[in-house]
Amino acid sequence: MSEASEHARMVAVTLALEGVAVADPAKAVENYVRLEGDELVLRDGTRVGLRGRVIVVGAGKATGGMAVGIEKVLGDRISGGVISVPEDLVESVSKQLSRIQVVGATHPRASRKSVEAGERIVSTVRGLREEDTVIALFSGGGSALAELPAEGVDIEELGELSVKLMKAGADIVELNTVRKHLSRFKGGWLAKHAYPAAVVALLISDVVGDRMDTIASGPTVPDPTTYQDAVAVIRKYRLEDSLPQSIRRILEDGLKGLAPETPKPGDPAFSRVHNRIIASNTLSLNAMAEKAKAMGYNTVILTSLLEGEAREVAKVLAAIAKEVLKTGNPVSPPAVILAGGETTVTVKGKGLGGRNQELALSAAIALKGVDRVALVSIGSDGRDGPTDVAGAVVDGYTYQRALAKGVRPEEYLENNDSYNFFRVVGGHVKTGYTGTNVNDFVVIVVEKENPWE
């Protein structure tokens, strides 16, 4: 491997880890809000008076860290509250908090524990006064970690319907359209329960495109969808005949106007709600770009909306890297090209891997023999698929190193066995569980002929 390629690998990993660091939940909260006298001041200049009680609620995989951050900012101004986190995080998060209670629930599928968490959160915000303030902390995983099903709907039946929709190919917007209409927590309902108190909702986005009504299914965000939309999704995937009676009844009552719609834009409950995204793929990419520029690289952010089959996306990204080397387009070396989002893998083999490792393996094949280029792809949560790594880094010599070890990259790609490929050849990026999730980062570094000139 050339010195230029080795340097490119180092820079690529450094920048990817910068993206993770910027999305740290506690730091994101501390960087976004501050206390000035009796006012909570948001980064955009919004000021919220803290005249009465301050209650903290929330749910999500990153919510524990967010709660640590808000306690640092507000301290004893917090009157109390409750958050729901994955069960295995309860003990570690509880040790870091003194004023906010922590409960555990299940993820990725909601259970009775999720309902208990939702009930506690709702009971905590009900009955508050106009002078009170609710700080709501939501992140990815919140949809499963806190729930309050519509009356008569069983949580197991709701979970089963969610699984059927996902297996049928429903996207996150379609899935949430149905779930919101079977819930009294999602789709703006939490804001409705908290009214007339003011609500400051701090959100960490794991949703490509950062739609706030989709993050944790939008508990504090107006819901633009209707029962008609929910039923249309059910019919699209031909699930109407398999609906449990309780869910069928709610949807039918909703169509007839006998069940309440989710709170809509213009509802008075949202007049005192401030929804803000404090960490996202886009915000991390911007920070990574600033760092790359400071390191002397010409930098471009391709997209924060990266989607598609991981191995095919890799071919496009590799082609861009080669174009930079050949023509200097879209940016001349030394160059950094950044992308974020969430690709997918159609599993046909029996191997072990994840979307980031598969993208990196496919890129290694496409970059075979190309000097001065490195690519890293990682998941910001530190877990790529069912593995213990965040992703992998490759360069134009990865293919050559594999052959030297008797490993054929194409065979591992065909078997969806990217984890074992990098285990043998090298290139895994291990961060451990990061406590956050703002989707994935891809960093391409293209060096000039001598990086030290």
N, C-alpha and C positions, 0 to 999 in steps of 0.2 A: 504493500500500500504506500502511495506517495505521501510526502509530508503535507501537501495541500489537501488531500482527501482526509487525512487524519485530523487536520485542523478543522475542516468542514464538519466532521462528525462532532467534534467537541463544541463548536459554536451552535450547531443544530440542537443538541441536547440542552445546552445552557439556555437557549431561547425558549424551548418547550417548557422547561422547569420554571422560567419566569412567568409564563402564562398561568401555571398552576399556582404560583405564589401570589399573584395578583388576585386570584379567586379565593384565597383563604377566607373562610366565612367570618371569623372574628375580626380580621384586619379590614375586610370589606365594610363591615358595620362601622367600625371605628373611623374609617376614612370617609364615610358618607354622612354621619350625624355627629353633632356635638351639642353640649349643653351650655346655654348662655343664660344665666339667671334662672328665670322661670319659663324659658322657652327652649324647645328642641329645634335646632336649626339644621335643615337638610342641605346637602351640597349645592343644590340649585338655588339656595337662598330662601326657600319656603320656611316659614316660622310657625310652629305649633305651640300654643300656650299650654303649659302644664299646670292648670289651676287646681285640679282635683286629684283623684287617684290615677296611678299609672299602672296598667295591667299588661303583662307580656304573655302572648300565646303564640302557638305556631306548630308546624309539623314538617318533617322532611329529613333527609339524610344529612344535610348540612346545617340543620336548625340548631343542633347542640352548640356548634361553634359560633353561630350567630348570637345565641343567647349569652355566651361568654362575652362576646363583644359588647352587647347592649348593657350588660351589668357593669362593664368597665366604664362605659360612657355615663350611665345614669346612677349607678350605685344605689344608695338608700332612697332615691326618689322613686324606685320601683316598689309598688305596694304589694305585689304578688303576681302570680300567673302560673301557667302550666304549658309545657311543650311535649310533643310526642316525637320520639326518635326510635330507630331500630332497637329491638330488645337488647342486642349485645353491646349497645353503646350507653345504656342507662347508667351503669355504675361509673364509668369514666367521666361522663358529662356531669352527673350529679355532684361529683367531687369538686368540680370547678365553679359551681353555682351556689349562691347563698340565699337568693330571694325568689328564684323561679323553680317550681317543682318539675320533675322530669318523670314521664311515664313511657313505657315501652310498648310498641305494637309491631305488627308483622309487615313484611315487605318481601316480594312485590305484590303479594295478594293480601287484601284486607281480610280481617277476621274479627271475632268478637272483641278482641283487645283493641282493635282499631275503632270500633264503635264506642267502647268505654272511654277511649281517649277523646273522641269527638264529643261525647256527652259532657266530659269534664271541661273541655275548652268552651263549649257553648254555654254551659252553666256559669262559667267564670265571667263571660262578657255580658250575659243577660242582666238587666236591671241596673246597668250603669247610668250615670247622669250625664247631662250635657257638658259639664265641666271636666269629666273624666276623659282619659286618653288610653286607647288600646294600641300597643305596639305588636303588630302581627309579623311573624317571621316564617316565611315559607320557602321551600326549595324542592328540588326533585325528590320524588318518593312521598311527598305529602299527600298525594291522592289515596295511597294505601294506608298511610300511617294515622290518618284521622278521618272518620266517616260518621255520618248520622243519616242512615237510610230513611227514605220517605216512609210514612206510617204504613205498617203492614209488610214492608219489603224485608226479606231475610238477607243478612249479609252474605251468607254462603251462596244464595241464589244470585245475588248481585255480582259476587266474585266469579261465579261460573259463567255468567253472561259476558263479563269482561274478557275472560279467557277465550270464549267462543268467537267474540268479535275480533280479537287479535289474531287468532288462528285463521279466521276467514279473510284477513288482510286489511281490516279497518285501520286507518291512520289515527294518530293521537287526537286530532280534532274531532273525527267521527266518534271515537271512543268516548271522549269527554262530553260530547253532545248528549249521548245516551246517559252517561253516569250522572251528569248534572241534574237531569230530570228525574232521577231516582234518589236524589239526595236532598237533605236540608242543611248541608254544610258547604258543599261546593257551589260553583256558579253564582257567587255573590251573597249566598245565604248568611255567611258569617258576619258580613258587614251589616246585614239586615238585623241579625240578632244583637249586635253591639250598639245599634242606633238608640239614642242620639249621641253617644260618645263619639269623639273624634277617633279616627283610625289612621295610623301610619303603618303601611304594609311595606316591609323591606323584603325584596324577592331576589333569590339567586336562580337564574334561568338555566334549565337543562333542556330547553325547547329550541330546536332550530328555528330561527326567525324571531324568537323572544316574544311571542304572543302572551301577554300577561293573563288573559283569560284561560290559558292552557297550562301555565305553571301551577302545579299542584291542583289543577282543575279550577283555579280562580276563585278561592273562597271570599275574596274581598273585591272582586272585579265584576262589573255588570256583565250579564250573559246575553249576547245577541241572538242566541239560538232559541228555538221553540219546541214544544211537544211534537209539532208536525215534523220538524227537522229530525228529532230523535226517532220517530216512527219510520221516517224515510230511510234512515241508516239501517234500522232493523230489517226493513223490507229489502234493501239493497243487497244485504248478505243472506237473505232468505232464512231468517231466524224466527220469524213470527210464529211458526207452528210449534217451536220448541220453548216458547217463553213460559216461565212459571206463572201460575194464576195471579200471584200477588203483583208481579211486574206488569202483566197484561192489564190488570185493573187500573193501576196508576196511570199508565199511558193512555188507556181509553178515557179515564176520567179527565186527564189533562186535555185531550182533544175536545172533550165536551165542555171544557171550562169549569169542571167540578173540582179539579185539583189546582192549587196555586202554581202559576208560572214562576220560573226563576226570576229574581230581581233584574230589571232591565235598565239600560241607560236612561237617565232622567229620573230614576227613583230617588226620592229625598234621602234615602239611606246613604247614597254615595256623595251627597253634598259635602260631607265632612271626612271623606276618605282620600288619603294620599298614597297612591300605589307607585312604588319606585323600584326599578331594577338596579341592584347595587353590585352585582357581579354577573357576567355573561361571557359567552364566547367572544363577542365583539369587543367588549372592554378589555379582555385579556389579549386579543390580537393587537389592539392599539398599543397596549403596554409593551408587548413583544416587539412591535415595529419601532417604537421609540428606543428601546434598548439596542436593537440591531443598528439603527442609525448612529447611535452614540458609539457603537463599536466600529463604525466606519463603513457599513454596508449600505449599498443602494437597495432600498426595500420597497416591496409592494405587497399589499394584502389582496389576495385574489378574491376570497369570499369567506363569509361566516356561515354560508348556507350549503356547504358541501354535503351531497347525498349521492346515492347510487351504489352499485356493486363495488366493494372495496378493491378487488383485483382489477376492475376496469378503470376505476378512478385513478389507480396507481399508474396505469399506462399513460393517461393524460398528463398527470403531474410530472412523470419522467420525461415526456415529450417537451414539456415547458422548460425543464431544466436543460435539456439538450439544445433547445432553441436559444436559451440565454447564452450558452457557450458558443454557439455557431454565429448568431447575429446580434446578440446584445438586446434582444427583445424578449419580454416587455421591459426588461431592466438589465443594465450591463454589469458584468462582474467588477468587483466583488459584490455579490447579490444575495439577498435573502427574500424568498418567496414564502408567504404565509397563507395558510388556509385553515378553516375550522368548520365543524359541522358534525355529522354522524352518518357514516356509510353503513352498509349492510353486507351480510355474507349469506349466500345461499348454500347451505351445508349439504354436500353430496358425499363427502368422504367420512371416514371414521376417526380422523385425527383430532388433535386438541389445538385450540387457538382462539383468536378474537379478531374483530374487524381491523384493529390497528396493526396487529402482527401480520395479518393476511395482506393488508395494503403494503406494508413494508417489504414483505417477501416478493410480491408481484413487482414492486418497484426495483428490487434487486435484480430481477431477471431482465427488466426493461433497461436498466442502467449498466448492464454487463459491459465491462471494459471501459467505461466512461470515467475519465480522471477529473479530479477537482470538484466532485459533486457528492453531497451527502443528503439523505432524507431521513427524517424521524417522524413517526406517527405514534401519538400516545393518547390514552384516555385520561381526562383531567381528574377522574376519581381514583386513579391508580390501579384500576382493575379492568383489564381488557378481556371481556368474555369471562368464562369460568376458569381464569388463570390467576397467578399471583404476581403478574407483571403489568406495567402500564402500557407497554407497547415495545417498539423496536426501532433501531437505527441501522441504516444500510448505506453503502457507497458503491462505487463502480467496481470494487474488488471483492465484494461479498460473494458474488457468484464464483469467482476464482477460488476463494478460500473454501467454499463448500465442496467444490470438486476435489480439492486437495485432501479433504477429509472423507472422500468417497460418498459424498452426499449430492444427489441431483435435485436442485431447487424445484424443478417442474413437478417432480413426483410428490414432493411435500405439499406444493400448492394444490395439486389435483386432489390430494387426500385431506385438504383443509387441516393440515398438520403444521401450521406455522410455529406453534409453541415449541415443538420438538426440533424443528429446523434451527431456530435460534438457540435453543439449549445446546445443540451440538456445535453449531458454527460460531456462536457468539453474536451479540448485538441487542440482547434484551435490555430494556430500560426499566429499572425497578425503583419505584418511589415509595412503596407501601401505601396503605389507605390514606388518602389526602384529606378526607373530611369534607370535600366539596365535589361538585359536578357541574361543569359548564360545557359538556360535550367533549369533542376531541380536537387536538391540534396536530397539524402537519407543518413541518418546517423543512424547506429546501434551502441548502446553502451551496452557492456556486462561487468558488474561489477564483481569483486571478492566478496567473501562472506561479507567482511567488507571493504567498500571503503576507510575507514579512517585508516586502518592499515598501 
